[in-house]
Amino acid sequence: MAPELKSAFIGTLSIGLTGSHFLGEGPAGRRRIDELNKGHFRGPRIDAELVAGMDLLLGCRDGALDAPPPANP
């Protein structure tokens, strides 16, 4: 029998998306860069403001999204 998962609500993440750029298909799937505007992470014990940035995503063939490993780990 699997152990019971003990979890608790920590907050809600809200991010503004200003643009998406599709980089094309690769061996592992479709690559995309999303431009992120500022946002917030709020919960019972945290209230944080997020700054603008970018996120590199990989759209896998099974429909899942993944973050590819960094080019220079």
N, C-alpha and C positions, 0 to 999 in steps of 0.2 A: 504494500500500500504506500502511495506517495505521501510525503510529509505535508502537513497543512501549510499553506502560504499565509504568512502573517504580513499584512500590509496596512498602510495608513495613507490618507490623502495628504500630500505635501503642498500642492498648489496648482495653479492654472497658468499656462504659458500662452501669451498672446504676442504674435510677431507680425509686423506689416511686411508684405512682399511687394517690392517695387519692380521686379522684372525677373524673367527666366530666360536663359540662353541655352539652347540645345546644341550640344557639341557633336552629336552624331552617334552612330552605332560603333561599338567595339566588341571584342571577343566576349566580354563579360556582360554586355548589355548596353543600354542607352545612357550616355553621360549628359548631365545638366548642371548648370551653375545657377543658383537662385540668389538674387540681390535682396538682402534683408534690410528693412528700415528699422527704426528703433521699436522696442516692445517692452513688455512687462512680464515678470514672473511674480505672482502674488499667492500667498497662502496664509495659514494661521500663524506661522512663525517667521515668514519672510515677505519682504516687499522690495523687489529688485527691478531696476531699470536696465534694459539691454540696449547696447549701442548698435549702430549699423554695421553690417558685415556681409560676408558671402558664405554660401554653403555649397559644396560640391556633392552631388548625389549621383548614384548609379541606379538606373531602373533595370532590375533583373528580369530575366525572361519569364519568371513565374509571377510577375506583377508586383513583387516586393521592392521597396526602396532600401538602398544600402549606402553607407558612407565609405567610399574607397579608402584604402590605407594611404597615408602621406607618401609623397614621392621620395622624400629623404627622411626616413624614420630616425 
